[in-house]
Amino acid sequence: MSDQTVKFMLGEQDIPTHWVNLMADLPGDAPPPLHPGTKQPAGPDDLTPLFPMALILQEVSAEPQIEIPPPVREAYKLWRPTPLYRARRLERELDTPAHIYYKYEGGSPAGSHKPNTAVAQAYENAAAGIKKLTTETGAGQWGSALSFACRLFGLQCEVWMVGSSYDQKPYRRSMMETWGATVHRSPSAVTAAGRSQSEHPTGSLGIAISEAVEVAAQNPDTNYALGSVLNHVLLHQTVIGQEALAQMAMAGEEPDIVIACVGGGSNFGGLTFPFLRRVIRDGAKTRFIAAEPSACPTLTRGVYAYDFGDTVGLTPLMPMYTLGHDFVPAPVHAGGLRYHGDAPLVCGLVKAGLVEPRAYRQNETFEAAVRFARSEGIIPAPEPAHAIRAVIDEALAAREAGEERVILFGLCGHGHFDLSAYDAYLAGQLEDPEFSDADMQSALGRLPEAPALT
């Protein structure tokens, strides 16, 4: 056996004690979210129908770090710290001088990074006396995570699952129901928002958000939990990047490039924000790549404007790159990336030139995923397969240039519930859905009236 290390492991005592808040480091003044009715900056009181005050204070905080409550750190012990792998077999497969590392979040109870924030949100809602949480889910990873977290803290959980993913991934629904959640196919007949979108049977994250928000806003003992986009969600995920910083130090290397997939931004922010802080504060030269689907190219094709976070228009207006709040993306298998907007924090970093977005088609991402699985053994979820596509491209570019680049990427979840998509790819039947520029332009024509962003 060689003495080459493959896994870099931390102990439970190394679980971070604080979350990293990049709000304190963003260049310039971040545009505030706006109240959907008055179009004035939304304050904490505007968010109280949906969120407990502890999470609202995290959402608006400019403190550079926020302490993780001890019960949350205790729950993190169930799966954290997560391993950092050196992808030596993939390096050999690619015949590249690049050193490739990946931070693997698939060992959590729900199989992805999502419990990092689900546990934090469930804890704060339970502490505030809330009895039930409602939410949306795309591929089912977030719904699974929140179902698990609600079970830990004695809360009920009601989930609206995007229709195309509900059909593609029935065992994700089974997983949520095993933890006690109620799961609806979205758009559903349960809500007015769902009934108004019945002409879009494949659904979208925006529609599912509208349904969950509607129910939460109408019931005083019920709050809403969001799995991505908002500041406090990305904040909770920074345990990933903090651990990765320590593990890269164990490996004796500094990443030249950090890559993650992006849909709403929580996985991307969780890995990259601790590294981005070093770029902003200390002048580190790290590059950052955000990989998204060509069928839903929010960062690469969207416009930077105020838009609703949901389809029906119940949420505050968010400053973000958007395809239009009622744009319904094609039903790609990476259901967690089918979102019309993106986290304002991530959008601000893209606009400032600190993050480079790239879009990939479905078949080329699955080709990368299969290549990874056949060398490293782990079958990736379709979402991080986009990051793997970018990693392989960068590793091959390093080979052509004869450069020993160090690449770190986030493998945010496994693909054990996505094997029907792999079946389609391996049979040569996987489609490459076309992005509709006409549909986007139509949706952008219905953006809400709001101050222009520069």
C-alpha positions as CSV (number, residue, x, y, z in Angstrom):
1,M,0.0,0.0,0.0
2,S,1.3,3.4,-0.9
3,D,1.8,6.2,1.6
4,Q,-0.3,8.6,-0.6
5,T,-3.2,10.1,1.4
6,V,-6.6,9.9,-0.3
7,K,-8.9,11.1,2.5
8,F,-8.2,14.1,4.8
9,M,-10.3,13.8,7.9
10,L,-11.0,16.1,10.8
11,G,-12.4,15.2,14.2
12,E,-15.7,16.2,15.8
13,Q,-13.8,18.8,17.9
14,D,-12.9,20.5,14.6
15,I,-16.6,21.2,13.7
16,P,-16.6,25.0,13.2
17,T,-17.9,27.1,16.1
18,H,-19.1,30.0,13.9
19,W,-20.5,30.6,10.5
20,V,-18.8,32.9,8.0
21,N,-20.9,35.9,7.0
22,L,-19.6,37.3,3.7
23,M,-22.0,40.3,4.0
24,A,-19.3,42.0,5.9
25,D,-16.9,41.7,3.0
26,L,-18.9,42.4,-0.2
27,P,-17.5,45.2,-2.4
28,G,-19.8,48.2,-2.3
29,D,-23.2,48.5,-0.7
30,A,-25.5,45.5,-1.3
31,P,-28.9,46.5,-2.7
32,P,-31.6,45.7,-0.1
33,P,-34.6,43.4,-0.7
34,L,-37.8,45.3,-1.4
35,H,-41.3,44.8,0.1
36,P,-43.4,43.3,-2.7
37,G,-46.2,45.8,-2.1
38,T,-44.6,49.1,-1.2
39,K,-41.3,48.5,-3.2
40,Q,-39.5,50.0,-0.1
41,P,-36.5,48.3,1.6
42,A,-37.9,45.2,3.5
43,G,-37.1,45.3,7.2
44,P,-37.1,42.6,9.8
45,D,-40.8,43.1,10.6
46,D,-41.7,42.4,7.0
47,L,-40.2,38.9,7.3
48,T,-41.8,37.9,10.6
49,P,-44.9,36.2,9.0
50,L,-42.5,33.6,7.6
51,F,-39.3,33.4,9.7
52,P,-38.4,33.4,13.4
53,M,-36.5,36.5,14.6
54,A,-33.3,34.6,15.2
55,L,-33.1,33.8,11.5
56,I,-34.2,37.3,10.4
57,L,-31.3,38.7,12.5
58,Q,-28.9,36.4,10.8
59,E,-30.3,37.4,7.4
60,V,-29.6,41.1,7.9
61,S,-26.4,40.8,10.0
62,A,-23.2,42.4,8.9
63,E,-21.2,40.7,11.6
64,P,-18.2,38.9,10.1
65,Q,-19.1,35.7,11.9
66,I,-22.1,34.3,13.8
67,E,-21.9,31.7,16.6
68,I,-23.4,28.3,15.8
69,P,-25.8,27.3,18.6
70,P,-24.6,24.3,20.7
71,P,-27.6,22.1,19.9
72,V,-26.9,22.7,16.1
73,R,-23.2,21.8,16.5
74,E,-24.3,18.7,18.5
75,A,-26.6,17.6,15.6
76,Y,-23.8,18.3,13.1
77,K,-21.9,15.5,14.8
78,L,-24.2,13.0,13.1
79,W,-22.3,13.6,9.8
80,R,-19.7,16.4,10.3
81,P,-16.9,16.9,9.7
82,T,-17.1,15.6,6.1
83,P,-14.1,14.2,4.3
84,L,-11.9,15.9,1.7
85,Y,-10.7,13.5,-1.0
86,R,-7.7,13.8,-3.3
87,A,-9.1,12.5,-6.6
88,R,-5.9,10.6,-7.5
89,R,-7.6,8.0,-9.7
90,L,-9.4,10.8,-11.7
91,E,-6.1,12.6,-12.1
92,R,-4.6,9.4,-13.6
93,E,-7.6,8.8,-15.8
94,L,-7.3,12.4,-17.2
95,D,-3.5,12.1,-17.4
96,T,-3.3,15.6,-16.0
97,P,-0.7,17.4,-13.8
98,A,-3.5,19.1,-11.9
99,H,-4.2,18.1,-8.3
100,I,-7.9,17.5,-7.9
101,Y,-9.6,17.6,-4.5
102,Y,-13.3,17.3,-3.6
103,K,-15.3,18.0,-0.5
104,Y,-17.9,15.3,-0.2
105,E,-21.2,16.1,1.5
106,G,-23.1,12.9,0.5
107,G,-22.5,11.2,3.8
108,S,-25.2,13.2,5.7
109,P,-28.4,11.4,6.6
110,A,-30.2,13.1,3.7
111,G,-27.3,12.4,1.3
112,S,-26.3,16.1,0.5
113,H,-25.2,19.4,2.0
114,K,-28.7,20.5,2.7
115,P,-28.9,19.4,6.4
116,N,-26.3,22.0,7.3
117,T,-29.0,24.7,7.1
118,A,-32.0,22.5,7.7
119,V,-30.9,21.6,11.2
120,A,-30.1,25.3,12.0
121,Q,-33.5,26.5,10.7
122,A,-35.5,23.7,12.4
123,Y,-33.7,24.5,15.7
124,E,-34.5,28.2,15.6
125,N,-38.1,27.7,14.6
126,A,-38.6,25.1,17.4
127,A,-37.0,27.5,19.9
128,A,-39.5,30.2,18.8
129,G,-42.5,27.9,19.5
130,I,-43.4,27.2,15.8
131,K,-45.2,23.8,15.3
132,K,-44.8,23.3,11.5
133,L,-42.5,24.2,8.6
134,T,-43.5,24.4,5.0
135,T,-41.0,24.3,2.1
136,E,-40.4,23.6,-1.6
137,T,-38.0,21.1,-3.0
138,G,-36.6,20.5,-6.5
139,A,-34.8,17.2,-6.8
140,G,-35.9,16.3,-3.2
141,Q,-32.6,16.9,-1.4
142,W,-33.8,20.0,0.5
143,G,-37.2,18.4,1.3
144,S,-35.4,15.3,2.6
145,A,-33.0,17.4,4.7
146,L,-35.8,19.5,6.2
147,S,-37.9,16.4,6.9
148,F,-35.0,14.9,8.8
149,A,-34.3,18.2,10.7
150,C,-37.9,18.7,11.7
151,R,-37.9,15.1,13.1
152,L,-34.9,16.0,15.2
153,F,-36.6,19.0,16.8
154,G,-40.2,17.8,17.0
155,L,-41.7,19.8,14.1
156,Q,-44.2,18.9,11.5
157,C,-43.1,19.3,7.9
158,E,-45.1,19.9,4.7
159,V,-43.2,19.9,1.3
160,W,-44.2,20.9,-2.2
161,M,-42.0,18.9,-4.6
162,V,-41.5,20.2,-8.2
163,G,-43.7,18.1,-10.5
164,S,-41.0,16.8,-12.8
165,S,-38.8,15.7,-10.0
166,Y,-41.8,14.2,-8.1
167,D,-42.3,11.9,-11.1
168,Q,-38.6,11.2,-11.7
169,K,-37.5,10.6,-8.1
170,P,-40.3,8.7,-6.3
171,Y,-38.0,7.4,-3.6
172,R,-37.1,10.9,-2.5
173,R,-40.7,11.3,-1.6
174,S,-40.5,8.0,0.3
175,M,-37.5,9.3,2.2
176,M,-39.4,12.4,3.2
177,E,-42.4,10.5,4.3
178,T,-40.2,8.1,6.3
179,W,-39.1,11.0,8.4
180,G,-42.8,12.0,8.8
181,A,-43.3,14.8,6.2
182,T,-46.4,15.4,4.1
183,V,-45.4,15.7,0.4
184,H,-47.4,17.3,-2.4
185,R,-46.7,17.3,-6.2
186,S,-46.4,20.9,-7.3
187,P,-48.3,22.6,-8.8
188,S,-51.0,21.2,-6.5
189,A,-54.7,21.8,-6.0
190,V,-54.0,22.4,-2.3
191,T,-53.1,26.1,-2.7
192,A,-54.4,29.1,-4.8
193,A,-50.9,29.5,-6.1
194,G,-50.7,26.0,-7.3
195,R,-54.2,26.1,-8.9
196,S,-53.1,29.3,-10.8
197,Q,-50.2,27.5,-12.3
198,S,-51.9,24.3,-13.5
199,E,-50.9,25.0,-17.1
200,H,-47.3,24.2,-16.1
201,P,-47.6,20.6,-15.0
202,T,-43.8,20.0,-14.8
203,G,-43.7,22.7,-12.1
204,S,-40.7,24.8,-11.1
205,L,-39.0,25.8,-7.8
206,G,-40.6,29.2,-8.1
207,I,-44.1,27.7,-8.2
208,A,-43.4,25.4,-5.3
209,I,-42.0,28.3,-3.2
210,S,-45.3,30.2,-3.9
211,E,-47.3,27.3,-2.5
212,A,-45.2,26.8,0.6
213,V,-45.2,30.5,1.4
214,E,-48.9,30.8,0.9
215,V,-49.6,28.1,3.5
216,A,-47.1,29.5,6.0
217,A,-48.4,33.0,5.7
218,Q,-51.9,31.9,6.5
219,N,-51.2,29.9,9.7
220,P,-49.7,31.5,12.8
221,D,-48.1,28.3,14.1
222,T,-46.4,27.7,10.7
223,N,-43.3,29.2,9.3
224,Y,-41.6,28.8,5.9
225,A,-38.1,27.4,5.4
226,L,-36.0,28.0,2.3
227,G,-33.2,25.7,1.2
228,S,-31.2,28.2,-0.7
229,V,-30.9,31.9,-2.0
230,L,-31.3,33.8,1.3
231,N,-28.3,35.1,3.2
232,H,-28.9,33.0,6.4
233,V,-29.1,29.8,4.3
234,L,-25.7,30.5,2.7
235,L,-24.3,31.5,6.1
236,H,-25.2,28.1,7.5
237,Q,-23.5,26.3,4.7
238,T,-20.1,27.9,5.3
239,V,-19.2,25.0,7.6
240,I,-18.2,23.3,4.4
241,G,-15.6,25.8,3.3
242,Q,-14.2,26.3,6.7
243,E,-13.6,22.5,7.0
244,A,-12.1,22.5,3.5
245,L,-9.7,25.3,4.4
246,A,-8.3,23.2,7.3
247,Q,-8.2,20.0,5.2
248,M,-6.4,21.7,2.3
249,A,-3.8,22.9,4.9
250,M,-3.5,19.2,6.0
251,A,-2.8,18.4,2.4
252,G,-0.2,21.1,2.2
253,E,-1.8,22.8,-0.8
254,E,-3.7,25.9,-1.7
255,P,-6.4,25.7,-4.4
256,D,-5.9,27.8,-7.5
257,I,-9.5,27.2,-8.6
258,V,-12.6,26.4,-6.5
259,I,-15.6,25.0,-8.4
260,A,-19.2,24.3,-7.4
261,C,-22.6,23.9,-9.0
262,V,-25.1,26.7,-8.5
263,G,-28.9,26.7,-8.6
264,G,-30.0,29.0,-5.7
265,G,-26.4,29.4,-4.4
266,S,-26.3,27.5,-1.0
267,N,-23.8,24.8,-2.1
268,F,-21.7,27.3,-4.0
269,G,-21.6,29.8,-1.2
270,G,-21.0,27.2,1.5
271,L,-17.8,26.0,-0.2
272,T,-16.5,29.2,-1.6
273,F,-17.3,32.0,0.9
274,P,-14.5,31.2,3.3
275,F,-12.0,31.1,0.4
276,L,-13.6,34.3,-1.1
277,R,-13.0,36.1,2.2
278,R,-9.3,35.5,1.7
279,V,-9.4,36.9,-1.8
280,I,-11.3,40.0,-0.8
281,R,-9.4,40.7,2.4
282,D,-5.9,39.3,1.7
283,G,-5.6,39.5,-2.1
284,A,-5.4,35.7,-2.6
285,K,-5.4,34.8,-6.3
286,T,-8.0,31.9,-6.2
287,R,-10.4,31.7,-9.1
288,F,-14.0,30.7,-8.6
289,I,-16.3,28.9,-11.2
290,A,-20.1,28.5,-10.7
291,A,-21.4,25.7,-12.9
292,E,-25.1,25.8,-14.0
293,P,-27.3,24.0,-16.6
294,S,-27.6,25.4,-20.1
295,A,-31.3,24.8,-19.8
296,C,-31.6,27.2,-16.9
297,P,-28.7,29.6,-17.4
298,T,-29.5,32.2,-14.7
299,L,-26.0,33.6,-14.2
300,T,-24.8,33.3,-17.8
301,R,-27.9,34.6,-19.6
302,G,-30.1,36.3,-17.0
303,V,-30.4,40.0,-16.4
304,Y,-29.4,41.7,-13.1
305,A,-32.6,43.2,-11.7
306,Y,-35.1,43.2,-8.9
307,D,-37.4,40.2,-9.1
308,F,-39.7,38.0,-7.0
309,G,-38.1,34.9,-5.4
310,D,-41.2,32.9,-6.3
311,T,-43.5,32.6,-9.3
312,V,-46.7,34.1,-8.0
313,G,-45.1,37.2,-6.4
314,L,-45.5,36.6,-2.7
315,T,-41.9,37.1,-1.6
316,P,-39.8,40.2,-1.3
317,L,-38.1,41.5,-4.5
318,M,-34.5,40.3,-4.5
319,P,-31.6,41.9,-6.4
320,M,-30.3,39.1,-8.5
321,Y,-29.7,37.7,-11.9
322,T,-33.0,36.4,-13.1
323,L,-34.7,34.7,-16.1
324,G,-38.0,36.1,-15.0
325,H,-40.0,34.9,-12.0
326,D,-42.6,33.1,-14.1
327,F,-40.0,31.5,-16.4
328,V,-40.4,27.7,-16.2
329,P,-37.2,25.9,-17.0
330,A,-37.1,22.7,-19.1
331,P,-37.4,19.5,-16.8
332,V,-33.7,18.6,-16.6
333,H,-32.7,15.9,-14.1
334,A,-30.7,18.4,-12.0
335,G,-33.9,19.5,-10.4
336,G,-32.1,21.4,-7.7
337,L,-30.7,23.8,-10.3
338,R,-34.0,24.7,-12.0
339,Y,-34.5,28.1,-10.4
340,H,-35.1,31.4,-12.2
341,G,-32.9,33.5,-9.9
342,D,-30.0,33.1,-7.6
343,A,-28.7,34.2,-4.2
344,P,-28.2,38.0,-4.1
345,L,-24.8,37.4,-2.5
346,V,-23.6,35.1,-5.3
347,C,-25.1,37.5,-7.9
348,G,-23.2,40.4,-6.4
349,L,-19.9,38.4,-6.6
350,V,-20.6,37.5,-10.2
351,K,-21.3,41.2,-11.0
352,A,-18.1,42.2,-9.2
353,G,-16.1,39.8,-11.4
354,L,-15.1,37.6,-8.5
355,V,-17.0,34.6,-9.7
356,E,-17.0,33.2,-13.3
357,P,-20.3,31.4,-14.3
358,R,-20.3,28.6,-16.8
359,A,-23.3,26.7,-18.3
360,Y,-23.3,23.1,-19.4
361,R,-25.7,20.8,-21.3
362,Q,-27.2,17.8,-19.7
363,N,-25.4,15.1,-21.7
364,E,-21.9,16.6,-21.2
365,T,-22.5,16.8,-17.5
366,F,-23.6,13.1,-17.3
367,E,-20.6,12.1,-19.4
368,A,-18.4,13.8,-16.7
369,A,-20.4,12.2,-13.9
370,V,-19.9,8.7,-15.3
371,R,-16.2,9.3,-15.9
372,F,-15.9,10.4,-12.3
373,A,-17.9,7.4,-11.0
374,R,-15.8,5.0,-13.0
375,S,-12.6,6.4,-11.5
376,E,-13.5,7.6,-8.0
377,G,-16.3,5.2,-7.2
378,I,-18.9,7.7,-6.0
379,I,-22.0,8.2,-8.2
380,P,-22.7,12.0,-8.2
381,A,-26.0,13.7,-8.1
382,P,-26.9,15.4,-11.4
383,E,-26.4,18.8,-9.8
384,P,-22.6,18.5,-8.8
385,A,-22.1,16.7,-12.2
386,H,-22.0,20.2,-13.6
387,A,-19.1,21.1,-11.3
388,I,-17.3,17.9,-12.3
389,R,-17.7,18.9,-16.0
390,A,-16.0,22.2,-15.2
391,V,-13.3,20.3,-13.2
392,I,-12.5,18.0,-16.1
393,D,-12.3,20.9,-18.5
394,E,-9.9,22.7,-16.2
395,A,-7.8,19.6,-15.6
396,L,-7.5,19.0,-19.3
397,A,-6.6,22.7,-19.8
398,A,-3.8,22.2,-17.2
399,R,-2.5,19.2,-19.2
400,E,-2.4,21.2,-22.4
401,A,-0.6,24.1,-20.7
402,G,1.7,21.8,-18.7
403,E,0.7,23.5,-15.5
404,E,0.3,21.9,-12.0
405,R,-3.0,23.5,-11.0
406,V,-4.7,22.7,-7.7
407,I,-8.5,22.3,-8.2
408,L,-11.0,22.0,-5.3
409,F,-14.6,21.3,-6.0
410,G,-17.8,20.5,-4.1
411,L,-19.4,17.1,-4.5
412,C,-22.6,18.2,-2.7
413,G,-24.5,14.9,-2.9
414,H,-24.8,11.4,-4.2
415,G,-26.9,10.2,-7.1
416,H,-28.4,7.1,-5.6
417,F,-32.0,8.5,-6.2
418,D,-31.1,9.7,-9.7
419,L,-30.4,6.3,-11.4
420,S,-33.2,6.7,-13.9
421,A,-31.3,9.6,-15.3
422,Y,-28.2,7.5,-15.5
423,D,-30.3,4.8,-17.2
424,A,-31.4,7.3,-19.8
425,Y,-27.8,8.5,-20.4
426,L,-26.3,5.0,-20.6
427,A,-29.0,4.0,-23.1
428,G,-28.3,7.0,-25.3
429,Q,-31.8,8.4,-24.6
430,L,-31.0,11.4,-22.4
431,E,-32.2,14.6,-24.0
432,D,-30.4,18.0,-24.1
433,P,-33.4,20.4,-23.5
434,E,-33.1,23.6,-25.4
435,F,-33.1,26.9,-23.5
436,S,-35.9,29.1,-24.8
437,D,-34.7,32.7,-25.3
438,A,-38.2,33.6,-26.4
439,D,-39.7,32.3,-23.2
440,M,-37.1,34.2,-21.1
441,Q,-37.7,37.4,-23.0
442,S,-41.4,37.0,-22.4
443,A,-40.9,36.4,-18.7
444,L,-38.5,39.4,-18.4
445,G,-41.2,41.5,-19.9
446,R,-43.2,40.8,-16.8
447,L,-40.6,41.8,-14.2
448,P,-42.1,43.9,-11.4
449,E,-41.7,47.6,-11.5
450,A,-38.7,48.4,-9.2
451,P,-35.6,50.6,-9.1
452,A,-33.1,49.7,-11.8
453,L,-29.9,48.1,-10.6
454,T,-26.5,49.2,-11.9
